[in-house]
């Protein structure tokens, strides 16, 4: 059966498999057929005789049956998760490798058997009815479901198995923050719904299990995540940990964190368009967490002040929640570029918001967490040296925990500044296609784009009137602002971003692509600042092929 992703409504299908045959029994039956075909293919090729057409067909059928068996067996092992038992990841990976081997044979023998003829793509497909799902579709607008040709279908299966092999890597990740980064990175490739679902089930099990029968699994993961992110005294200092009331406050707060963070993980299992919708709703849940984090921090700070070895508990949980809130806000805005929701004349206030506020706040939150971690490490070393008076105290300069992330986000902040100033320059030179004034209201568009941010406490939402005041050329009274000045300012931003990216180590493929974009845009803006194509009214092109969020500016 063929279904579009949005058509998954299992309760309405009315399509039931045979309940009397278990999964293991079915795998065994497939294995019997597979072994029988293997014997036939070997018997017809004994004594070194040439492989005839009949033998080749037997090998082709054998490869297809074995592929179905190992693929189904791997999925069964991968997705069957019990509370006290982890999936057999190594066995799954071995089965996926076997499935890829069988796909190679299937691709070599795809020309065997009956071939479609005529104009119809579905002609002579025995035992397959492509339109069976038409009567099972939900009440939506009719849409055409295209069925891939055989060669493309085999390539699709190959890509899907490679994705499932990638999904298996989540098994080796224990840190929640690393797992969340893995989910977000995996989602960027727009994987199929099967691999996304497998990742969801493999990490924590079903959503109902995490929040229902086993909520402590995620709570303990979040406890360790907060501890590793900023080392709050509430999770480190004995004076606070031993305080029963403080312990209750922290446990309650972490319990309240489980649902929003579980929803954040689950959100990564949706397609990119659905993710953006859910990010907007998720911000409401994180707003409530921000308020609670502030109250918990204030209470714990009063306890930590009277503690001997404890640091002040100022905004520790608040910084942790703020960090994730900012990441959600940035993901929401950047998704608009990926989904092509913004017109070019809207780009400037999107990049402005990212440049002036979100990336700046994010760098500030990481810098604060970085300082807390270093301070906690120094306190630990000081306690050890005091306990052992004979040991000489030597403080080695260690790398900052978030140095790479801070440099990377500062680079993105400068890139956003470069785009913002370049776009303002294009507006001044009338190089952008603008909507008709009679049917346009920039305030309505601005408020619509940033509507999900209105309920947030931190960072406070920027109203349209504030945006106009902050971006008005009249603010710069010392120097007149023209397009040349803005192009030069944009050049400086891209140059600064390039310098920062060159210090980001290790350098991955994304950083390498961003470096190329910075170099190209620097040259383009430098040409514009020198008067290149000053009289041309042709709009520039924003090419998102290299990166989904940060385009190359092209002059036409």
LUMVEXTI-452494 format. One record per residue (C-alpha): residue in three letters; x negated, y negated, z. Coordinates in steps of 0.02 Angstrom, whole numbers, padded with zeros to 5 digits, always signed. Layout:
N
alaXYZ
...
This chain:
556
unk+00000+00000+00000
unk-00059-00177-00036
unk-00021-00321+00082
unk-00074-00501+00091
unk-00153-00543+00258
unk-00004-00647+00315
unk+00113-00501+00278
unk+00055-00392+00423
unk+00215-00362+00518
unk+00202-00177+00566
unk+00366-00174+00661
unk+00461-00208+00500
unk+00371-00088+00383
unk+00474+00067+00418
unk+00325+00167+00356
unk+00277+00309+00475
unk+00134+00432+00460
unk+00160+00614+00505
unk+00156+00616+00697
unk+00127+00805+00704
unk-00048+00793+00631
unk-00178+00717+00745
unk-00321+00608+00682
unk-00449+00741+00724
unk-00347+00875+00635
unk-00336+00766+00480
unk-00525+00735+00483
unk-00550+00923+00497
unk-00435+00956+00349
unk-00530+00828+00244
unk-00694+00912+00294
unk-00626+01081+00235
unk-00580+01009+00065
unk-00748+00922+00057
unk-00845+01083+00092
unk-00742+01179-00036
unk-00781+01049-00170
unk-00964+01050-00122
unk-00973+01239-00145
unk-00889+01227-00315
unk-01008+01092-00375
unk-01158+01196-00319
unk-01094+01359-00395
unk-01069+01277-00565
unk-01245+01210-00564
unk-01344+01365-00511
unk-01501+01428-00595
unk-01548+01252-00654
unk-01414+01242-00788
unk-01368+01071-00856
unk-01231+00980-00764
unk-01078+00990-00874
unk-00928+00875-00870
unk-00829+00990-00754
unk-00970+00994-00626
unk-00990+00805-00635
unk-00805+00784-00601
unk-00817+00902-00451
unk-00961+00797-00381
unk-00860+00638-00410
unk-00708+00707-00317
unk-00821+00773-00178
unk-00898+00600-00156
unk-00726+00519-00145
unk-00657+00644-00020
unk-00813+00630+00087
unk-00805+00440+00080
unk-00625+00442+00142
unk-00671+00564+00281
unk-00826+00474+00347
unk-00748+00302+00330
unk-00591+00353+00423
unk-00693+00447+00553
unk-00805+00295+00582
unk-00655+00180+00603
unk-00573+00303+00723
unk-00731+00311+00830
unk-00759+00124+00819
unk-00585+00069+00871
unk-00542+00202+01000
unk-00596+00118+01161
unk-00560+00185+01335
unk-00587+00090+01497
unk-00730+00202+01551
unk-00807+00244+01384
unk-00898+00142+01253
unk-00880+00182+01068
unk-01017+00291+00993
unk-01100+00150+00898
unk-01248+00251+00834
unk-01132+00384+00763
unk-01026+00249+00680
unk-01179+00170+00600
unk-01235+00341+00536
unk-01063+00371+00460
unk-01064+00199+00377
unk-01232+00238+00297
unk-01159+00402+00230
unk-01009+00306+00164
unk-01125+00187+00070
unk-01214+00337-00007
unk-01047+00406-00066
unk-01000+00236-00138
unk-01158+00240-00242
unk-01102+00407-00317
unk-00926+00338-00343
unk-00995+00188-00438
unk-01096+00302-00552
unk-00944+00411-00589
unk-00812+00274-00603
unk-00797+00306-00791
unk-00733+00484-00762
unk-00549+00528-00754
unk-00404+00434-00831
unk-00438+00254-00879
unk-00310+00114-00884
unk-00261+00064-01060
unk-00156-00075-01131
unk-00124-00244-01052
unk-00053-00180-00888
unk-00180-00168-00747
unk-00076-00034-00661
unk-00057+00084-00809
unk-00092+00270-00779
unk-00129+00252-00594
unk-00064+00422-00539
unk+00017+00434-00367
unk+00003+00248-00333
unk+00145+00123-00335
unk+00073-00053-00321
unk+00240-00138-00292
unk+00295-00029-00146
unk+00265-00173-00028
unk+00387-00290-00115
unk+00536-00229-00013
unk+00434-00241+00148
unk+00378-00422+00131
unk+00435-00549+00261
unk+00556-00685+00206
unk+00429-00804+00129
unk+00399-00879-00042
unk+00362-00742-00170
unk+00179-00724-00215
unk+00081-00619-00336
unk-00034-00487-00262
unk-00176-00450-00382
unk-00250-00276-00378
unk-00437-00267-00411
unk-00507-00163-00554
unk-00597-00004-00500
unk-00774-00071-00510
unk-00730-00227-00412
unk-00637-00122-00284
unk-00792-00014-00254
unk-00898-00171-00233
unk-00770-00236-00109
unk-00782-00074-00008
unk-00971-00090-00009
unk-00963-00268+00059
unk-00835-00215+00189
unk-00944-00074+00256
unk-01092-00193+00267
unk-00982-00310+00370
unk-00931-00166+00484
unk-01115-00123+00508
unk-01142-00305+00560
unk-00994-00291+00680
unk-01082-00147+00769
unk-01221-00268+00822
unk-01102-00347+00949
unk-01127-00191+01054
unk-01302-00248+01101
unk-01248-00422+01158
unk-01208-00443+01342
unk-01206-00633+01362
unk-01038-00716+01332
unk-01115-00869+01248
unk-01215-00760+01129
unk-01059-00658+01091
unk-00959-00816+01057
unk-01095-00879+00939
unk-01092-00708+00853
unk-00902-00720+00831
unk-00912-00896+00760
unk-01057-00854+00643
unk-00971-00695+00582
unk-00812-00792+00547
unk-00904-00917+00436
unk-00919-00786+00300
unk-00728-00770+00289
unk-00733-00581+00319
unk-00584-00467+00288
unk-00452-00439+00420
unk-00511-00260+00454
unk-00689-00311+00501
unk-00624-00459+00604
unk-00506-00344+00698
unk-00645-00217+00727
unk-00754-00353+00804
unk-00613-00407+00920
unk-00578-00230+00981
unk-00760-00180+00995
unk-00814-00322+01109
unk-00679-00328+01241
unk-00542-00212+01184
unk-00365-00270+01152
unk-00308-00443+01205
unk-00177-00368+01321
unk-00309-00259+01406
unk-00422-00408+01441
unk-00285-00515+01515
unk-00180-00374+01586
unk-00255-00215+01654
unk-00436-00274+01658
unk-00446-00464+01682
unk-00603-00448+01790
unk-00707-00396+01639
unk-00696-00567+01560
unk-00700-00659+01727
unk-00869-00582+01770
unk-00934-00621+01596
unk-00881-00802+01618
unk-00962-00808+01790
unk-01128-00754+01714
unk-01102-00872+01567
unk-01080-01024+01681
unk-01227-00966+01786
unk-01342-00950+01636
unk-01280-01113+01557
unk-01307-01235+01700
unk-01347-01135+01859
unk-01210-01213+01968
unk-01254-01212+02154
unk-01086-01128+02185
unk-01154-00973+02097
unk-01335-00989+02157
unk-01347-01063+02332
unk-01316-00945+02478
unk-01238-01083+02584
unk-01097-01104+02458
unk-01079-00922+02409
unk-01056-00873+02592
unk-00920-01006+02615
unk-00756-00911+02600
unk-00651-01060+02546
unk-00778-01110+02413
unk-00781-00931+02349
unk-00591-00933+02331
unk-00599-01098+02235
unk-00730-01031+02114
unk-00640-00864+02088
unk-00475-00952+02056
unk-00557-01071+01932
unk-00641-00928+01838
unk-00477-00831+01835
unk-00393-00981+01755
unk-00534-00987+01626
unk-00503-00810+01564
unk-00350-00845+01456
unk-00420-00999+01362
unk-00587-00913+01331
unk-00502-00751+01278
unk-00396-00854+01158
unk-00555-00936+01092
unk-00629-00765+01053
unk-00465-00703+00979
unk-00453-00861+00874
unk-00613-00811+00782
unk-00520-00657+00720
unk-00400-00761+00615
unk-00433-00828+00441
unk-00509-01002+00428
unk-00345-01094+00396
unk-00258-01010+00543
unk-00410-01045+00652
unk-00392-01232+00627
unk-00210-01228+00682
unk-00253-01130+00837
unk-00402-01240+00881
unk-00283-01387+00899
unk-00173-01291+01023
unk-00325-01224+01116
unk-00380-01401+01158
unk-00225-01419+01266
unk-00280-01269+01371
unk-00456-01339+01390
unk-00384-01506+01445
unk-00306-01418+01596
unk-00473-01331+01630
unk-00564-01498+01626
unk-00449-01567+01760
unk-00470-01413+01870
unk-00659-01411+01844
unk-00672-01591+01907
unk-00575-01550+02065
unk-00677-01392+02099
unk-00841-01486+02070
unk-00789-01624+02190
unk-00745-01499+02327
unk-00905-01398+02304
unk-01011-01556+02301
unk-00955-01599+02477
unk-01016-01428+02535
unk-01180-01435+02438
unk-01228-01604+02512
unk-01242-01525+02685
unk-01342-01375+02620
unk-01531-01366+02646
unk-01587-01289+02482
unk-01439-01332+02372
unk-01431-01464+02237
unk-01284-01584+02219
unk-01138-01497+02134
unk-01096-01644+02023
unk-00997-01600+01865
unk-01075-01426+01845
unk-00918-01332+01796
unk-00856-01492+01713
unk-01010-01498+01600
unk-00988-01316+01554
unk-00805-01341+01505
unk-00848-01505+01417
unk-00979-01416+01311
unk-00851-01290+01247
unk-00719-01426+01224
unk-00837-01526+01115
unk-00881-01374+01011
unk-00696-01341+00981
unk-00669-01524+00929
unk-00816-01516+00809
unk-00756-01350+00737
unk-00584-01426+00710
unk-00649-01578+00614
unk-00776-01481+00510
unk-00643-01353+00462
unk-00555-01493+00368
unk-00703-01505+00247
unk-00709-01318+00224
unk-00522-01308+00187
unk-00529-01464+00074
unk-00399-01555+00178
unk-00482-01727+00172
unk-00482-01848+00028
unk-00651-01928-00010
unk-00592-02097+00053
unk-00557-02015+00222
unk-00732-01943+00244
unk-00804-02099+00324
unk-00701-02097+00484
unk-00722-01909+00505
unk-00911-01925+00495
unk-00903-02082+00604
unk-00812-01989+00742
unk-00939-01848+00735
unk-01086-01969+00732
unk-01032-02094+00864
unk-00948-01978+00987
unk-00941-01790+00972
unk-01122-01746+00932
unk-01183-01879+01053
unk-01076-01808+01193
unk-01131-01632+01149
unk-01316-01678+01157
unk-01284-01765+01323
unk-01197-01611+01396
unk-01339-01496+01339
unk-01471-01616+01407
unk-01384-01616+01576
unk-01373-01426+01578
unk-01555-01416+01524
unk-01608-01527+01671
unk-01506-01424+01794
unk-01586-01261+01736
unk-01763-01332+01751
unk-01722-01404+01922
unk-01654-01237+01982
unk-01811-01150+01921
unk-01922-01273+02016
unk-01820-01247+02175
unk-01841-01059+02157
unk-02030-01076+02137
unk-02039-01195+02285
unk-01946-01072+02396
unk-02065-00932+02345
unk-02220-01038+02379
unk-02153-01089+02550
unk-02123-00908+02596
unk-02300-00861+02546
unk-02418-00997+02611
unk-02573-00909+02544
unk-02509-00920+02366
unk-02569-01075+02277
unk-02430-01173+02195
unk-02456-01188+02008
unk-02320-01263+01902
unk-02338-01217+01720
unk-02248-01321+01592
unk-02114-01209+01519
unk-02010-01237+01362
unk-01843-01323+01389
unk-01701-01195+01380
unk-01593-01296+01259
unk-01730-01386+01164
unk-01687-01304+00997
unk-01500-01337+01013
unk-01529-01518+01063
unk-01644-01549+00914
unk-01522-01464+00795
unk-01370-01562+00854
unk-01468-01726+00852
unk-01511-01688+00671
unk-01327-01657+00629
unk-01282-01818+00720
unk-01404-01915+00610
unk-01338-01830+00453
unk-01161-01883+00499
unk-01226-02061+00526
unk-01306-02055+00353
unk-01144-02000+00271
unk-01042-02130+00365
unk-01153-02275+00314
unk-01168-02214+00135
unk-00978-02201+00122
unk-00954-02377+00191
unk-01078-02437+00060
unk-00979-02348-00076
unk-00820-02432-00013
unk-00903-02604-00020
unk-00962-02571-00198
unk-00788-02506-00243
unk-00859-02340-00298
unk-00726-02235-00209
unk-00553-02199-00276
unk-00432-02275-00151
unk-00245-02242-00130
unk-00122-02374-00189
unk-00101-02504-00049
unk+00089-02498-00064
unk+00092-02313-00016
unk-00057-02309+00100
unk-00077-02329+00287
unk-00251-02290+00352
unk-00189-02297+00531
unk-00061-02159+00498
unk-00194-02050+00417
unk-00320-02083+00556
unk-00196-02042+00693
unk-00142-01885+00601
unk-00321-01821+00582
unk-00363-01847+00766
unk-00193-01806+00841
unk-00253-01648+00934
unk-00379-01754+01032
unk-00249-01868+01111
unk-00217-01757+01263
unk-00401-01743+01312
unk-00474-01825+01466
unk-00656-01809+01415
unk-00712-01870+01292
unk-00573-02001+01290
unk-00485-02014+01121
unk-00531-02163+01013
unk-00378-02260+00958
unk-00368-02334+00784
unk-00383-02513+00849
unk-00544-02465+00939
unk-00609-02382+00781
unk-00576-02541+00680
unk-00663-02649+00810
unk-00815-02534+00820
unk-00837-02521+00631
unk-00804-02703+00589
unk-00950-02789+00499
unk-00916-02942+00607
unk-00996-02852+00755
unk-01168-02873+00675
unk-01182-03062+00690
unk-01372-03063+00674
unk-01377-03000+00495
unk-01254-03000+00352
unk-01198-02825+00307
unk-01195-02777+00124
unk-01202-02610+00032
unk-01392-02618+00012
unk-01413-02635+00200
unk-01299-02485+00228
unk-01390-02377+00099
unk-01556-02415+00185
unk-01478-02372+00355
unk-01412-02209+00281
unk-01587-02171+00214
unk-01659-02191+00389
unk-01529-02072+00460
unk-01567-01936+00333
unk-01755-01961+00358
unk-01733-01945+00547
unk-01625-01789+00523
unk-01760-01714+00413
unk-01895-01745+00543
unk-01789-01666+00679
unk-01745-01514+00574
unk-01929-01484+00536
unk-01959-01462+00723
unk-01815-01337+00745
unk-01898-01168+00771
unk-01868-01033+00723
unk-01806-01102+00557
unk-01657-01002+00492
unk-01572-01010+00322
unk-01447-01145+00378
unk-01586-01260+00439
unk-01679-01234+00274
unk-01523-01281+00174
unk-01492-01435+00282
unk-01672-01490+00253
unk-01646-01483+00064
unk-01484-01583+00082
unk-01570-01716+00189
unk-01713-01734+00063
unk-01594-01750-00084
unk-01477-01874-00001
unk-01626-01977+00058
unk-01684-01996-00123
unk-01508-02037-00185
unk-01480-02173-00055
unk-01654-02244-00085
unk-01612-02261-00269
unk-01448-02347-00226
unk-01536-02465-00106
unk-01651-02513-00250
unk-01503-02563-00358
unk-01486-02403-00460
unk-01316-02396-00549
unk-01262-02553-00457
unk-01138-02601-00591
unk-01067-02427-00614
unk-00893-02397-00544
unk-00900-02208-00568
unk-00864-02122-00401
unk-01006-02017-00329
unk-00982-01830-00316
unk-00994-01738-00149
unk-01060-01563-00183
unk-01020-01437-00044
unk-01098-01286-00131
unk-01254-01280-00021
unk-01162-01314+00142
unk-00977-01313+00183
unk-00982-01467+00294
unk-01130-01574+00237
unk-01127-01609+00049
unk-01260-01666-00073
unk-01218-01841-00140
unk-01229-01846-00330
unk-01223-02001-00439
unk-01133-01978-00605
